[in-house]
């Protein structure tokens, strides 16, 4: 499940160490249309948004 950082609203995996506090979200926001829209390197192991979700 993706987690949205409370600091800058960036999206991360639950086990990512790049955010201090965040809120789990059930699905990616509409503005996220591809894996390339997820900036943090914690998503790098995924090839597509379908795999990440
Ligand atoms: Zn991250």
mmCIF file of the protein (N, C-alpha, C, O) and its ligand, coordinates in Angstrom:
data_MODEL
# 
_entry.id   MODEL 
# 
loop_
_entity.id 
_entity.type 
_entity.pdbx_number_of_molecules 
1 polymer     1 
2 non-polymer 1 
# 
_entity_poly.entity_id                      1 
_entity_poly.type                           'polypeptide(L)' 
_entity_poly.nstd_linkage                   no 
_entity_poly.nstd_monomer                   no 
_entity_poly.pdbx_seq_one_letter_code       
;(UNK)(UNK)(UNK)(UNK)(UNK)(UNK)(UNK)(UNK)(UNK)(UNK)(UNK)(UNK)(UNK)(UNK)(UNK)(UNK)
(UNK)(UNK)(UNK)(UNK)(UNK)(UNK)(UNK)(UNK)(UNK)(UNK)(UNK)(UNK)(UNK)(UNK)(UNK)(UNK)
(UNK)(UNK)(UNK)(UNK)(UNK)(UNK)(UNK)(UNK)(UNK)(UNK)(UNK)(UNK)(UNK)(UNK)(UNK)(UNK)
(UNK)(UNK)(UNK)(UNK)(UNK)
;
_entity_poly.pdbx_seq_one_letter_code_can   XXXXXXXXXXXXXXXXXXXXXXXXXXXXXXXXXXXXXXXXXXXXXXXXXXXXX 
_entity_poly.pdbx_strand_id                 A 
# 
loop_
_entity_poly_seq.entity_id 
_entity_poly_seq.num 
_entity_poly_seq.mon_id 
_entity_poly_seq.hetero 
1 1  UNK n 
1 2  UNK n 
1 3  UNK n 
1 4  UNK n 
1 5  UNK n 
1 6  UNK n 
1 7  UNK n 
1 8  UNK n 
1 9  UNK n 
1 10 UNK n 
1 11 UNK n 
1 12 UNK n 
1 13 UNK n 
1 14 UNK n 
1 15 UNK n 
1 16 UNK n 
1 17 UNK n 
1 18 UNK n 
1 19 UNK n 
1 20 UNK n 
1 21 UNK n 
1 22 UNK n 
1 23 UNK n 
1 24 UNK n 
1 25 UNK n 
1 26 UNK n 
1 27 UNK n 
1 28 UNK n 
1 29 UNK n 
1 30 UNK n 
1 31 UNK n 
1 32 UNK n 
1 33 UNK n 
1 34 UNK n 
1 35 UNK n 
1 36 UNK n 
1 37 UNK n 
1 38 UNK n 
1 39 UNK n 
1 40 UNK n 
1 41 UNK n 
1 42 UNK n 
1 43 UNK n 
1 44 UNK n 
1 45 UNK n 
1 46 UNK n 
1 47 UNK n 
1 48 UNK n 
1 49 UNK n 
1 50 UNK n 
1 51 UNK n 
1 52 UNK n 
1 53 UNK n 
# 
loop_
_struct_asym.id 
_struct_asym.entity_id 
A 1 
B 2 
# 
loop_
_chem_comp.id 
_chem_comp.type 
_chem_comp.mon_nstd_flag 
UNK 'L-peptide linking' . 
ZN  non-polymer         . 
# 
_pdbx_entity_nonpoly.entity_id   2 
_pdbx_entity_nonpoly.name        ? 
_pdbx_entity_nonpoly.comp_id     ZN 
# 
_pdbx_nonpoly_scheme.asym_id         B 
_pdbx_nonpoly_scheme.entity_id       2 
_pdbx_nonpoly_scheme.mon_id          ZN 
_pdbx_nonpoly_scheme.ndb_seq_num     1 
_pdbx_nonpoly_scheme.pdb_seq_num     101 
_pdbx_nonpoly_scheme.auth_seq_num    101 
_pdbx_nonpoly_scheme.pdb_mon_id      ZN 
_pdbx_nonpoly_scheme.auth_mon_id     ZN 
_pdbx_nonpoly_scheme.pdb_strand_id   A 
_pdbx_nonpoly_scheme.pdb_ins_code    . 
# 
loop_
_atom_site.group_PDB 
_atom_site.id 
_atom_site.type_symbol 
_atom_site.label_atom_id 
_atom_site.label_alt_id 
_atom_site.label_comp_id 
_atom_site.label_asym_id 
_atom_site.label_entity_id 
_atom_site.label_seq_id 
_atom_site.pdbx_PDB_ins_code 
_atom_site.Cartn_x 
_atom_site.Cartn_y 
_atom_site.Cartn_z 
_atom_site.occupancy 
_atom_site.B_iso_or_equiv 
_atom_site.pdbx_formal_charge 
_atom_site.auth_seq_id 
_atom_site.auth_comp_id 
_atom_site.auth_asym_id 
_atom_site.auth_atom_id 
_atom_site.pdbx_PDB_model_num 
ATOM   1   N  N  . UNK A 1 1  ? 0.853  -1.201 0.000   1.00 0.00 ? 1   UNK A N  1 
ATOM   2   C  CA . UNK A 1 1  ? 0.000  0.000  0.000   1.00 0.00 ? 1   UNK A CA 1 
ATOM   3   C  C  . UNK A 1 1  ? 0.885  1.246  0.000   1.00 0.00 ? 1   UNK A C  1 
ATOM   4   O  O  . UNK A 1 1  ? 1.826  1.328  0.789   1.00 0.00 ? 1   UNK A O  1 
ATOM   5   N  N  . UNK A 1 2  ? 0.603  2.209  -0.863  1.00 0.00 ? 2   UNK A N  1 
ATOM   6   C  CA . UNK A 1 2  ? 1.416  3.432  -0.865  1.00 0.00 ? 2   UNK A CA 1 
ATOM   7   C  C  . UNK A 1 2  ? 1.178  4.250  0.411   1.00 0.00 ? 2   UNK A C  1 
ATOM   8   O  O  . UNK A 1 2  ? 0.120  4.166  1.035   1.00 0.00 ? 2   UNK A O  1 
ATOM   9   N  N  . UNK A 1 3  ? 2.174  5.026  0.771   1.00 0.00 ? 3   UNK A N  1 
ATOM   10  C  CA . UNK A 1 3  ? 2.062  5.935  1.910   1.00 0.00 ? 3   UNK A CA 1 
ATOM   11  C  C  . UNK A 1 3  ? 2.358  7.341  1.422   1.00 0.00 ? 3   UNK A C  1 
ATOM   12  O  O  . UNK A 1 3  ? 3.334  7.571  0.709   1.00 0.00 ? 3   UNK A O  1 
ATOM   13  N  N  . UNK A 1 4  ? 1.498  8.284  1.815   1.00 0.00 ? 4   UNK A N  1 
ATOM   14  C  CA . UNK A 1 4  ? 1.723  9.674  1.441   1.00 0.00 ? 4   UNK A CA 1 
ATOM   15  C  C  . UNK A 1 4  ? 2.387  10.395 2.604   1.00 0.00 ? 4   UNK A C  1 
ATOM   16  O  O  . UNK A 1 4  ? 1.862  10.413 3.717   1.00 0.00 ? 4   UNK A O  1 
ATOM   17  N  N  . UNK A 1 5  ? 3.536  10.985 2.339   1.00 0.00 ? 5   UNK A N  1 
ATOM   18  C  CA . UNK A 1 5  ? 4.273  11.698 3.373   1.00 0.00 ? 5   UNK A CA 1 
ATOM   19  C  C  . UNK A 1 5  ? 3.491  12.897 3.876   1.00 0.00 ? 5   UNK A C  1 
ATOM   20  O  O  . UNK A 1 5  ? 2.909  13.640 3.086   1.00 0.00 ? 5   UNK A O  1 
ATOM   21  N  N  . UNK A 1 6  ? 3.475  13.087 5.187   1.00 0.00 ? 6   UNK A N  1 
ATOM   22  C  CA . UNK A 1 6  ? 2.791  14.244 5.767   1.00 0.00 ? 6   UNK A CA 1 
ATOM   23  C  C  . UNK A 1 6  ? 3.553  15.539 5.511   1.00 0.00 ? 6   UNK A C  1 
ATOM   24  O  O  . UNK A 1 6  ? 2.972  16.623 5.565   1.00 0.00 ? 6   UNK A O  1 
ATOM   25  N  N  . UNK A 1 7  ? 4.848  15.431 5.233   1.00 0.00 ? 7   UNK A N  1 
ATOM   26  C  CA . UNK A 1 7  ? 5.671  16.622 5.050   1.00 0.00 ? 7   UNK A CA 1 
ATOM   27  C  C  . UNK A 1 7  ? 5.472  17.259 3.677   1.00 0.00 ? 7   UNK A C  1 
ATOM   28  O  O  . UNK A 1 7  ? 5.191  18.453 3.574   1.00 0.00 ? 7   UNK A O  1 
ATOM   29  N  N  . UNK A 1 8  ? 5.619  16.463 2.636   1.00 0.00 ? 8   UNK A N  1 
ATOM   30  C  CA . UNK A 1 8  ? 5.590  17.046 1.288   1.00 0.00 ? 8   UNK A CA 1 
ATOM   31  C  C  . UNK A 1 8  ? 4.613  16.328 0.346   1.00 0.00 ? 8   UNK A C  1 
ATOM   32  O  O  . UNK A 1 8  ? 4.581  16.603 -0.854  1.00 0.00 ? 8   UNK A O  1 
ATOM   33  N  N  . UNK A 1 9  ? 3.824  15.411 0.901   1.00 0.00 ? 9   UNK A N  1 
ATOM   34  C  CA . UNK A 1 9  ? 2.814  14.684 0.125   1.00 0.00 ? 9   UNK A CA 1 
ATOM   35  C  C  . UNK A 1 9  ? 3.418  13.809 -0.967  1.00 0.00 ? 9   UNK A C  1 
ATOM   36  O  O  . UNK A 1 9  ? 2.737  13.423 -1.918  1.00 0.00 ? 9   UNK A O  1 
ATOM   37  N  N  . UNK A 1 10 ? 4.695  13.504 -0.821  1.00 0.00 ? 10  UNK A N  1 
ATOM   38  C  CA . UNK A 1 10 ? 5.300  12.568 -1.761  1.00 0.00 ? 10  UNK A CA 1 
ATOM   39  C  C  . UNK A 1 10 ? 4.844  11.152 -1.415  1.00 0.00 ? 10  UNK A C  1 
ATOM   40  O  O  . UNK A 1 10 ? 4.419  10.875 -0.294  1.00 0.00 ? 10  UNK A O  1 
ATOM   41  N  N  . UNK A 1 11 ? 4.942  10.272 -2.396  1.00 0.00 ? 11  UNK A N  1 
ATOM   42  C  CA . UNK A 1 11 ? 4.445  8.915  -2.235  1.00 0.00 ? 11  UNK A CA 1 
ATOM   43  C  C  . UNK A 1 11 ? 5.598  7.938  -2.076  1.00 0.00 ? 11  UNK A C  1 
ATOM   44  O  O  . UNK A 1 11 ? 6.613  8.020  -2.767  1.00 0.00 ? 11  UNK A O  1 
ATOM   45  N  N  . UNK A 1 12 ? 5.412  7.010  -1.144  1.00 0.00 ? 12  UNK A N  1 
ATOM   46  C  CA . UNK A 1 12 ? 6.467  6.054  -0.813  1.00 0.00 ? 12  UNK A CA 1 
ATOM   47  C  C  . UNK A 1 12 ? 5.872  4.684  -0.528  1.00 0.00 ? 12  UNK A C  1 
ATOM   48  O  O  . UNK A 1 12 ? 4.670  4.523  -0.317  1.00 0.00 ? 12  UNK A O  1 
ATOM   49  N  N  . UNK A 1 13 ? 6.765  3.709  -0.531  1.00 0.00 ? 13  UNK A N  1 
ATOM   50  C  CA . UNK A 1 13 ? 6.373  2.408  -0.030  1.00 0.00 ? 13  UNK A CA 1 
ATOM   51  C  C  . UNK A 1 13 ? 6.375  2.458  1.497   1.00 0.00 ? 13  UNK A C  1 
ATOM   52  O  O  . UNK A 1 13 ? 7.049  3.293  2.101   1.00 0.00 ? 13  UNK A O  1 
ATOM   53  N  N  . UNK A 1 14 ? 5.613  1.556  2.110   1.00 0.00 ? 14  UNK A N  1 
ATOM   54  C  CA . UNK A 1 14 ? 5.483  1.571  3.567   1.00 0.00 ? 14  UNK A CA 1 
ATOM   55  C  C  . UNK A 1 14 ? 6.828  1.434  4.281   1.00 0.00 ? 14  UNK A C  1 
ATOM   56  O  O  . UNK A 1 14 ? 7.030  2.013  5.348   1.00 0.00 ? 14  UNK A O  1 
ATOM   57  N  N  . UNK A 1 15 ? 7.749  0.664  3.688   1.00 0.00 ? 15  UNK A N  1 
ATOM   58  C  CA . UNK A 1 15 ? 9.015  0.412  4.361   1.00 0.00 ? 15  UNK A CA 1 
ATOM   59  C  C  . UNK A 1 15 ? 10.111 1.381  3.939   1.00 0.00 ? 15  UNK A C  1 
ATOM   60  O  O  . UNK A 1 15 ? 11.278 1.183  4.275   1.00 0.00 ? 15  UNK A O  1 
ATOM   61  N  N  . UNK A 1 16 ? 9.740  2.437  3.199   1.00 0.00 ? 16  UNK A N  1 
ATOM   62  C  CA . UNK A 1 16 ? 10.718 3.428  2.771   1.00 0.00 ? 16  UNK A CA 1 
ATOM   63  C  C  . UNK A 1 16 ? 11.183 4.260  3.964   1.00 0.00 ? 16  UNK A C  1 
ATOM   64  O  O  . UNK A 1 16 ? 10.396 4.557  4.863   1.00 0.00 ? 16  UNK A O  1 
ATOM   65  N  N  . UNK A 1 17 ? 12.464 4.635  3.972   1.00 0.00 ? 17  UNK A N  1 
ATOM   66  C  CA . UNK A 1 17 ? 13.002 5.426  5.066   1.00 0.00 ? 17  UNK A CA 1 
ATOM   67  C  C  . UNK A 1 17 ? 13.069 6.905  4.769   1.00 0.00 ? 17  UNK A C  1 
ATOM   68  O  O  . UNK A 1 17 ? 13.648 7.670  5.539   1.00 0.00 ? 17  UNK A O  1 
ATOM   69  N  N  . UNK A 1 18 ? 12.477 7.319  3.651   1.00 0.00 ? 18  UNK A N  1 
ATOM   70  C  CA . UNK A 1 18 ? 12.624 8.704  3.201   1.00 0.00 ? 18  UNK A CA 1 
ATOM   71  C  C  . UNK A 1 18 ? 11.548 9.643  3.725   1.00 0.00 ? 18  UNK A C  1 
ATOM   72  O  O  . UNK A 1 18 ? 11.534 10.822 3.372   1.00 0.00 ? 18  UNK A O  1 
ATOM   73  N  N  . UNK A 1 19 ? 10.653 9.142  4.558   1.00 0.00 ? 19  UNK A N  1 
ATOM   74  C  CA . UNK A 1 19 ? 9.655  10.039 5.142   1.00 0.00 ? 19  UNK A CA 1 
ATOM   75  C  C  . UNK A 1 19 ? 9.536  9.756  6.640   1.00 0.00 ? 19  UNK A C  1 
ATOM   76  O  O  . UNK A 1 19 ? 9.770  8.634  7.090   1.00 0.00 ? 19  UNK A O  1 
ATOM   77  N  N  . UNK A 1 20 ? 9.170  10.787 7.404   1.00 0.00 ? 20  UNK A N  1 
ATOM   78  C  CA . UNK A 1 20 ? 9.074  10.650 8.852   1.00 0.00 ? 20  UNK A CA 1 
ATOM   79  C  C  . UNK A 1 20 ? 7.710  10.156 9.274   1.00 0.00 ? 20  UNK A C  1 
ATOM   80  O  O  . UNK A 1 20 ? 7.594  9.252  10.103  1.00 0.00 ? 20  UNK A O  1 
ATOM   81  N  N  . UNK A 1 21 ? 6.684  10.747 8.707   1.00 0.00 ? 21  UNK A N  1 
ATOM   82  C  CA . UNK A 1 21 ? 5.331  10.391 9.085   1.00 0.00 ? 21  UNK A CA 1 
ATOM   83  C  C  . UNK A 1 21 ? 4.475  10.456 7.827   1.00 0.00 ? 21  UNK A C  1 
ATOM   84  O  O  . UNK A 1 21 ? 4.663  11.332 6.982   1.00 0.00 ? 21  UNK A O  1 
ATOM   85  N  N  . UNK A 1 22 ? 3.560  9.548  7.711   1.00 0.00 ? 22  UNK A N  1 
ATOM   86  C  CA . UNK A 1 22 ? 2.745  9.531  6.509   1.00 0.00 ? 22  UNK A CA 1 
ATOM   87  C  C  . UNK A 1 22 ? 1.436  8.805  6.732   1.00 0.00 ? 22  UNK A C  1 
ATOM   88  O  O  . UNK A 1 22 ? 1.201  8.204  7.780   1.00 0.00 ? 22  UNK A O  1 
ATOM   89  N  N  . UNK A 1 23 ? 0.591  8.878  5.719   1.00 0.00 ? 23  UNK A N  1 
ATOM   90  C  CA . UNK A 1 23 ? -0.728 8.293  5.792   1.00 0.00 ? 23  UNK A CA 1 
ATOM   91  C  C  . UNK A 1 23 ? -0.881 7.246  4.688   1.00 0.00 ? 23  UNK A C  1 
ATOM   92  O  O  . UNK A 1 23 ? -0.733 7.563  3.508   1.00 0.00 ? 23  UNK A O  1 
ATOM   93  N  N  . UNK A 1 24 ? -1.177 6.004  5.065   1.00 0.00 ? 24  UNK A N  1 
ATOM   94  C  CA . UNK A 1 24 ? -1.408 4.998  4.033   1.00 0.00 ? 24  UNK A CA 1 
ATOM   95  C  C  . UNK A 1 24 ? -2.613 5.365  3.173   1.00 0.00 ? 24  UNK A C  1 
ATOM   96  O  O  . UNK A 1 24 ? -3.643 5.806  3.681   1.00 0.00 ? 24  UNK A O  1 
ATOM   97  N  N  . UNK A 1 25 ? -2.470 5.178  1.880   1.00 0.00 ? 25  UNK A N  1 
ATOM   98  C  CA . UNK A 1 25 ? -3.583 5.440  0.972   1.00 0.00 ? 25  UNK A CA 1 
ATOM   99  C  C  . UNK A 1 25 ? -3.891 4.155  0.202   1.00 0.00 ? 25  UNK A C  1 
ATOM   100 O  O  . UNK A 1 25 ? -2.992 3.372  -0.105  1.00 0.00 ? 25  UNK A O  1 
ATOM   101 N  N  . UNK A 1 26 ? -5.153 3.954  -0.100  1.00 0.00 ? 26  UNK A N  1 
ATOM   102 C  CA . UNK A 1 26 ? -5.577 2.680  -0.671  1.00 0.00 ? 26  UNK A CA 1 
ATOM   103 C  C  . UNK A 1 26 ? -5.225 2.554  -2.143  1.00 0.00 ? 26  UNK A C  1 
ATOM   104 O  O  . UNK A 1 26 ? -5.097 1.448  -2.668  1.00 0.00 ? 26  UNK A O  1 
ATOM   105 N  N  . UNK A 1 27 ? -5.069 3.698  -2.810  1.00 0.00 ? 27  UNK A N  1 
ATOM   106 C  CA . UNK A 1 27 ? -4.691 3.653  -4.220  1.00 0.00 ? 27  UNK A CA 1 
ATOM   107 C  C  . UNK A 1 27 ? -3.970 4.941  -4.581  1.00 0.00 ? 27  UNK A C  1 
ATOM   108 O  O  . UNK A 1 27 ? -4.029 5.927  -3.846  1.00 0.00 ? 27  UNK A O  1 
ATOM   109 N  N  . UNK A 1 28 ? -3.292 4.923  -5.715  1.00 0.00 ? 28  UNK A N  1 
ATOM   110 C  CA . UNK A 1 28 ? -2.555 6.104  -6.137  1.00 0.00 ? 28  UNK A CA 1 
ATOM   111 C  C  . UNK A 1 28 ? -3.520 7.212  -6.548  1.00 0.00 ? 28  UNK A C  1 
ATOM   112 O  O  . UNK A 1 28 ? -4.589 6.937  -7.092  1.00 0.00 ? 28  UNK A O  1 
ATOM   113 N  N  . UNK A 1 29 ? -3.140 8.473  -6.287  1.00 0.00 ? 29  UNK A N  1 
ATOM   114 C  CA . UNK A 1 29 ? -3.971 9.605  -6.736  1.00 0.00 ? 29  UNK A CA 1 
ATOM   115 C  C  . UNK A 1 29 ? -4.097 9.609  -8.259  1.00 0.00 ? 29  UNK A C  1 
ATOM   116 O  O  . UNK A 1 29 ? -3.269 9.031  -8.962  1.00 0.00 ? 29  UNK A O  1 
ATOM   117 N  N  . UNK A 1 30 ? -5.130 10.258 -8.751  1.00 0.00 ? 30  UNK A N  1 
ATOM   118 C  CA . UNK A 1 30 ? -5.400 10.292 -10.185 1.00 0.00 ? 30  UNK A CA 1 
ATOM   119 C  C  . UNK A 1 30 ? -4.241 10.900 -10.981 1.00 0.00 ? 30  UNK A C  1 
ATOM   120 O  O  . UNK A 1 30 ? -4.015 10.538 -12.136 1.00 0.00 ? 30  UNK A O  1 
ATOM   121 N  N  . UNK A 1 31 ? -3.517 11.819 -10.358 1.00 0.00 ? 31  UNK A N  1 
ATOM   122 C  CA . UNK A 1 31 ? -2.439 12.488 -11.098 1.00 0.00 ? 31  UNK A CA 1 
ATOM   123 C  C  . UNK A 1 31 ? -1.231 11.579 -11.304 1.00 0.00 ? 31  UNK A C  1 
ATOM   124 O  O  . UNK A 1 31 ? -0.345 11.889 -12.101 1.00 0.00 ? 31  UNK A O  1 
ATOM   125 N  N  . UNK A 1 32 ? -1.197 10.478 -10.599 1.00 0.00 ? 32  UNK A N  1 
ATOM   126 C  CA . UNK A 1 32 ? -0.126 9.510  -10.820 1.00 0.00 ? 32  UNK A CA 1 
ATOM   127 C  C  . UNK A 1 32 ? -0.576 8.536  -11.904 1.00 0.00 ? 32  UNK A C  1 
ATOM   128 O  O  . UNK A 1 32 ? -1.438 7.685  -11.683 1.00 0.00 ? 32  UNK A O  1 
ATOM   129 N  N  . UNK A 1 33 ? 0.026  8.682  -13.072 1.00 0.00 ? 33  UNK A N  1 
ATOM   130 C  CA . UNK A 1 33 ? -0.417 7.871  -14.210 1.00 0.00 ? 33  UNK A CA 1 
ATOM   131 C  C  . UNK A 1 33 ? 0.628  6.857  -14.653 1.00 0.00 ? 33  UNK A C  1 
ATOM   132 O  O  . UNK A 1 33 ? 0.329  5.954  -15.434 1.00 0.00 ? 33  UNK A O  1 
ATOM   133 N  N  . UNK A 1 34 ? 1.840  7.002  -14.161 1.00 0.00 ? 34  UNK A N  1 
ATOM   134 C  CA . UNK A 1 34 ? 2.862  6.020  -14.510 1.00 0.00 ? 34  UNK A CA 1 
ATOM   135 C  C  . UNK A 1 34 ? 3.865  5.926  -13.367 1.00 0.00 ? 34  UNK A C  1 
ATOM   136 O  O  . UNK A 1 34 ? 3.905  6.781  -12.483 1.00 0.00 ? 34  UNK A O  1 
ATOM   137 N  N  . UNK A 1 35 ? 4.663  4.885  -13.402 1.00 0.00 ? 35  UNK A N  1 
ATOM   138 C  CA . UNK A 1 35 ? 5.661  4.685  -12.350 1.00 0.00 ? 35  UNK A CA 1 
ATOM   139 C  C  . UNK A 1 35 ? 6.670  5.831  -12.331 1.00 0.00 ? 35  UNK A C  1 
ATOM   140 O  O  . UNK A 1 35 ? 7.299  6.091  -11.305 1.00 0.00 ? 35  UNK A O  1 
ATOM   141 N  N  . UNK A 1 36 ? 6.822  6.509  -13.452 1.00 0.00 ? 36  UNK A N  1 
ATOM   142 C  CA . UNK A 1 36 ? 7.760  7.628  -13.538 1.00 0.00 ? 36  UNK A CA 1 
ATOM   143 C  C  . UNK A 1 36 ? 7.294  8.836  -12.731 1.00 0.00 ? 36  UNK A C  1 
ATOM   144 O  O  . UNK A 1 36 ? 8.088  9.728  -12.432 1.00 0.00 ? 36  UNK A O  1 
ATOM   145 N  N  . UNK A 1 37 ? 6.005  8.869  -12.377 1.00 0.00 ? 37  UNK A N  1 
ATOM   146 C  CA . UNK A 1 37 ? 5.486  9.974  -11.565 1.00 0.00 ? 37  UNK A CA 1 
ATOM   147 C  C  . UNK A 1 37 ? 5.851  9.821  -10.091 1.00 0.00 ? 37  UNK A C  1 
ATOM   148 O  O  . UNK A 1 37 ? 5.688  10.753 -9.303  1.00 0.00 ? 37  UNK A O  1 
ATOM   149 N  N  . UNK A 1 38 ? 6.337  8.658  -9.731  1.00 0.00 ? 38  UNK A N  1 
ATOM   150 C  CA . UNK A 1 38 ? 6.737  8.424  -8.348  1.00 0.00 ? 38  UNK A CA 1 
ATOM   151 C  C  . UNK A 1 38 ? 8.229  8.695  -8.243  1.00 0.00 ? 38  UNK A C  1 
ATOM   152 O  O  . UNK A 1 38 ? 9.053  7.963  -8.793  1.00 0.00 ? 38  UNK A O  1 
ATOM   153 N  N  . UNK A 1 39 ? 8.563  9.778  -7.514  1.00 0.00 ? 39  UNK A N  1 
ATOM   154 C  CA . UNK A 1 39 ? 9.923  10.284 -7.559  1.00 0.00 ? 39  UNK A CA 1 
ATOM   155 C  C  . UNK A 1 39 ? 10.912 9.506  -6.703  1.00 0.00 ? 39  UNK A C  1 
ATOM   156 O  O  . UNK A 1 39 ? 12.096 9.432  -7.033  1.00 0.00 ? 39  UNK A O  1 
ATOM   157 N  N  . UNK A 1 40 ? 10.441 8.931  -5.616  1.00 0.00 ? 40  UNK A N  1 
ATOM   158 C  CA . UNK A 1 40 ? 11.377 8.327  -4.667  1.00 0.00 ? 40  UNK A CA 1 
ATOM   159 C  C  . UNK A 1 40 ? 11.951 7.021  -5.220  1.00 0.00 ? 40  UNK A C  1 
ATOM   160 O  O  . UNK A 1 40 ? 11.284 6.276  -5.937  1.00 0.00 ? 40  UNK A O  1 
ATOM   161 N  N  . UNK A 1 41 ? 13.205 6.774  -4.862  1.00 0.00 ? 41  UNK A N  1 
ATOM   162 C  CA . UNK A 1 41 ? 13.865 5.579  -5.377  1.00 0.00 ? 41  UNK A CA 1 
ATOM   163 C  C  . UNK A 1 41 ? 13.324 4.296  -4.759  1.00 0.00 ? 41  UNK A C  1 
ATOM   164 O  O  . UNK A 1 41 ? 13.686 3.202  -5.191  1.00 0.00 ? 41  UNK A O  1 
ATOM   165 N  N  . UNK A 1 42 ? 12.458 4.418  -3.750  1.00 0.00 ? 42  UNK A N  1 
ATOM   166 C  CA . UNK A 1 42 ? 11.887 3.197  -3.183  1.00 0.00 ? 42  UNK A CA 1 
ATOM   167 C  C  . UNK A 1 42 ? 10.976 2.485  -4.188  1.00 0.00 ? 42  UNK A C  1 
ATOM   168 O  O  . UNK A 1 42 ? 10.601 1.334  -3.969  1.00 0.00 ? 42  UNK A O  1 
ATOM   169 N  N  . UNK A 1 43 ? 10.619 3.153  -5.283  1.00 0.00 ? 43  UNK A N  1 
ATOM   170 C  CA . UNK A 1 43 ? 9.779  2.541  -6.314  1.00 0.00 ? 43  UNK A CA 1 
ATOM   171 C  C  . UNK A 1 43 ? 10.606 1.948  -7.442  1.00 0.00 ? 43  UNK A C  1 
ATOM   172 O  O  . UNK A 1 43 ? 10.051 1.347  -8.362  1.00 0.00 ? 43  UNK A O  1 
ATOM   173 N  N  . UNK A 1 44 ? 11.904 2.104  -7.390  1.00 0.00 ? 44  UNK A N  1 
ATOM   174 C  CA . UNK A 1 44 ? 12.736 1.752  -8.530  1.00 0.00 ? 44  UNK A CA 1 
ATOM   175 C  C  . UNK A 1 44 ? 12.644 0.284  -8.937  1.00 0.00 ? 44  UNK A C  1 
ATOM   176 O  O  . UNK A 1 44 ? 12.846 -0.054 -10.103 1.00 0.00 ? 44  UNK A O  1 
ATOM   177 N  N  . UNK A 1 45 ? 12.342 -0.573 -7.991  1.00 0.00 ? 45  UNK A N  1 
ATOM   178 C  CA . UNK A 1 45 ? 12.325 -1.992 -8.327  1.00 0.00 ? 45  UNK A CA 1 
ATOM   179 C  C  . UNK A 1 45 ? 11.081 -2.386 -9.127  1.00 0.00 ? 45  UNK A C  1 
ATOM   180 O  O  . UNK A 1 45 ? 10.991 -3.507 -9.628  1.00 0.00 ? 45  UNK A O  1 
ATOM   181 N  N  . UNK A 1 46 ? 10.135 -1.473 -9.245  1.00 0.00 ? 46  UNK A N  1 
ATOM   182 C  CA . UNK A 1 46 ? 8.923  -1.783 -9.996  1.00 0.00 ? 46  UNK A CA 1 
ATOM   183 C  C  . UNK A 1 46 ? 9.023  -1.271 -11.431 1.00 0.00 ? 46  UNK A C  1 
ATOM   184 O  O  . UNK A 1 46 ? 9.566  -0.197 -11.687 1.00 0.00 ? 46  UNK A O  1 
ATOM   185 N  N  . UNK A 1 47 ? 8.492  -2.057 -12.352 1.00 0.00 ? 47  UNK A N  1 
ATOM   186 C  CA . UNK A 1 47 ? 8.524  -1.679 -13.755 1.00 0.00 ? 47  UNK A CA 1 
ATOM   187 C  C  . UNK A 1 47 ? 7.306  -0.879 -14.168 1.00 0.00 ? 47  UNK A C  1 
ATOM   188 O  O  . UNK A 1 47 ? 7.359  -0.112 -15.128 1.00 0.00 ? 47  UNK A O  1 
ATOM   189 N  N  . UNK A 1 48 ? 6.210  -1.053 -13.450 1.00 0.00 ? 48  UNK A N  1 
ATOM   190 C  CA . UNK A 1 48 ? 4.978  -0.375 -13.841 1.00 0.00 ? 48  UNK A CA 1 
ATOM   191 C  C  . UNK A 1 48 ? 4.163  -0.065 -12.597 1.00 0.00 ? 48  UNK A C  1 
ATOM   192 O  O  . UNK A 1 48 ? 4.385  -0.629 -11.526 1.00 0.00 ? 48  UNK A O  1 
ATOM   193 N  N  . UNK A 1 49 ? 3.214  0.845  -12.767 1.00 0.00 ? 49  UNK A N  1 
ATOM   194 C  CA . UNK A 1 49 ? 2.338  1.238  -11.672 1.00 0.00 ? 49  UNK A CA 1 
ATOM   195 C  C  . UNK A 1 49 ? 1.487  0.049  -11.192 1.00 0.00 ? 49  UNK A C  1 
ATOM   196 O  O  . UNK A 1 49 ? 1.175  -0.059 -10.006 1.00 0.00 ? 49  UNK A O  1 
ATOM   197 N  N  . UNK A 1 50 ? 1.128  -0.811 -12.098 1.00 0.00 ? 50  UNK A N  1 
ATOM   198 C  CA . UNK A 1 50 ? 0.329  -1.977 -11.737 1.00 0.00 ? 50  UNK A CA 1 
ATOM   199 C  C  . UNK A 1 50 ? 1.111  -2.882 -10.782 1.00 0.00 ? 50  UNK A C  1 
ATOM   200 O  O  . UNK A 1 50 ? 0.543  -3.446 -9.846  1.00 0.00 ? 50  UNK A O  1 
ATOM   201 N  N  . UNK A 1 51 ? 2.390  -3.014 -11.021 1.00 0.00 ? 51  UNK A N  1 
ATOM   202 C  CA . UNK A 1 51 ? 3.216  -3.832 -10.134 1.00 0.00 ? 51  UNK A CA 1 
ATOM   203 C  C  . UNK A 1 51 ? 3.348  -3.185 -8.761  1.00 0.00 ? 51  UNK A C  1 
ATOM   204 O  O  . UNK A 1 51 ? 3.357  -3.877 -7.743  1.00 0.00 ? 51  UNK A O  1 
ATOM   205 N  N  . UNK A 1 52 ? 3.452  -1.851 -8.732  1.00 0.00 ? 52  UNK A N  1 
ATOM   206 C  CA . UNK A 1 52 ? 3.685  -1.126 -7.486  1.00 0.00 ? 52  UNK A CA 1 
ATOM   207 C  C  . UNK A 1 52 ? 2.430  -1.115 -6.616  1.00 0.00 ? 52  UNK A C  1 
ATOM   208 O  O  . UNK A 1 52 ? 2.524  -1.173 -5.390  1.00 0.00 ? 52  UNK A O  1 
ATOM   209 N  N  . UNK A 1 53 ? 1.261  -1.040 -7.243  1.00 0.00 ? 53  UNK A N  1 
ATOM   210 C  CA . UNK A 1 53 ? 0.042  -0.939 -6.465  1.00 0.00 ? 53  UNK A CA 1 
ATOM   211 C  C  . UNK A 1 53 ? -0.279 -2.250 -5.798  1.00 0.00 ? 53  UNK A C  1 
ATOM   212 O  O  . UNK A 1 53 ? -1.283 -2.354 -5.092  1.00 0.00 ? 53  UNK A O  1 
HETATM 213 ZN ZN . ZN  B 2 .  ? 10.358 6.441  -0.723  1.00 0.00 ? 101 ZN  A ZN 1 
# 
